[in-house]
Amino acid sequence: MQGLIGVTTIGLLSWGIGFCAAPALGNTLTRQDFSGNFNLLDSASIGEPFPQSTEYSGFVTYDNNNSLLDWEINVEQLNLSLEPDSNVFGLSPNTAFELSSPSNWNLSIDFGIAVDAPLYNLQRNSGEINFSLTSFGSFFNYSDPAADINVTSFSNTPVPETSATLTLVAFLSTITMLKRKSD
């Protein structure tokens, strides 16, 4: 019987370590969805003028290390939709994300200054969202001082593996069968 107790203790301890170690690897993610109406503050264009106002929507997702994981911005009247796999002239964007607080961040989306490709800046400052472009001798600055911003945080903590649970079930079943044989 003492051997059975020792085997049970070792088995449960091994399973507990494997089961409890997995959740420690988790990470908290934050997603900020934003939308509203931009108003044009300033612009210069060698082509058609930029619209005075435009609807927009987008999001940024980052982890608790302030690393940008995903983003998107859509500006309706500019027919502009940007996301990580967007490209301009076959160029993919280089992004830089600076988070000074959950309500103050800056996302730079640079398609290549060497060829005068677009450089976009998306900035949140409290309840205000600003969006600007510099490219091909043109620029614009849009602002929405009353942006609709929704912040959601969630965890991507891994769930313990099924094999750990199955190992425990098999172990406990073996113990039960051994105990019945000894009785």
N, C-alpha and C positions, 0 to 999 in steps of 0.2 A: 504493500500500500504506500510506503514511503517513497518508493521509486516512482509510483504513479503521480504522487504529489509533486516530486521534483521535475518530472517530465512536463506536467501540466504548467508549472510555474515558468519553466524555460520557454515553453511554446507560447504561452500568453505574453510573456515579456518580449519575445522576438516579434510577435504579431503587432503588439502595441507600439513598438518603436517604428516599424515599417508603416503602420497606419497613421501615426501622429506626425511623422516627419513630412509627409506630402503637403499638408495645408500650410506649412511654414514657407512654402515657395511662392505663395500668392502675391498679387499686386492689385492695387486700387487704381481703377481707370476713371477719368473724368471726361465727360463729353459735354461740350457747350454748343447747343443749337442756337442759331440767331437768324433773324429775318426782320424785314421792315422796308422802308423807303429811303433810299439815298437821295440827298439833295446835292447838286453840283456847287462846290465852293469856288473852284478855280480851274481853268483849263486853257490849253493852247493846242490847236490841231492844224496839221497841214492838209487834212482831208475834211470830211464833213464834221460839223460841230458835235460835241457830245450832248446827249439829252440832259435837260435841266433836272429831271428826277427819274428814278428807276427803282423798281422793286428788286429785292435781292433775298437770298437765303444761303445758309451754309452751316458748317460745323467745324469744330476742332476736337480731337480726342487726344489726351495725353495721359501719361502714367504718373505715379507718385514721385518719380525722379525727374519730372518736368520734361520728359522726352516726348516729342510729337509722334503719335502713332498713325493718325489719319486726319484728313481735312478735305474740305470741299467748299467752293464758293460759286454761286450762280448769280449773275446779274442780268436780269431779263432784257431790258431795252438795249443793252450792249451785245446781246446774243453771246454772252461769255459764260463758259462753264469750265472751271478749273478744278483739278483733283490731282493726286500724286502721279497718275499715269498719263496726264495731259502732255502734249508736245507742241512746240512751235518750230516750224522748219526742221522737224525731226529731232529737235533738242528737248530733252527732259528737264524738268525744273530742279534747281537746287533750292532747298528750303532751309530757312533758319527760323527757329522758334524761341522766343524769349518770354518767359513767364515770371513777372515780378510778384504777382499775386493772382488768385483766381479771377479777379475782376480787372486785371491789367496785364495784357499780353500783346505780343507783336509777331506776326507771321510774314516773312519775306519770301516771295516766290520769284526766283530769278532764272530766266531762260537763257541767259548768256550775254553779259555786257559787252563781250568782245565783238559780237556781231550786231550790237544795238537791238538785241531781242528784248522783249518786254520784261520789266521788273515791276512786280505788283507788291504792294504792302497792304496788309490787312491788320487792323489794330483795334483792340478793345480797351477802352478806358472807362471803367465803371459801366454805366448804362449806354455808352456811346460806341458806335462802330464806325471806323473810318476806313476808306479804301482808296488807294492811289495807284497810278500807273505812270511810268516813265518809259518811253520807247519811240524810236524813229522820229525824233524831233517833236513828239507830242507828249502831253501829260494831262492828267486830270486828278482832282481831289474831290472825293464824295464823302459825305458825312450823314449819319443818322443819329441825332442826339437822344432819341427815344426808342432804341432798338428793343425788339422783343427777344429776350435771352432766357433760355431754359438750361439749367445746369443739372446733369445727372451723374452721380458717382456709383460705380458698381465694382465688385471684386471679381477677378478672374482666377480665384483660388482653385487649384486643381482638386478634383474629387479623388479620394483614395482609389487605387486600382482595384478592379474586380478580383484580380488574382489574390490580393491580400485577404479579402473577405472569404473567398473560396478556400484558401489555405486554412483560415480559422475554422470554417465549417468542417473541413476534412479532419483537422486535428481534433476538434471536439467530438466528432463521430468516432474516431479511433479510440479516444479515451473512454467513451461510453461503452464501446464494444469490449475493450480490455477489462473494464470494471465488471461488466456482466460475466465475462469468462472467469474472473477471479472469485466471484460470488458463487 
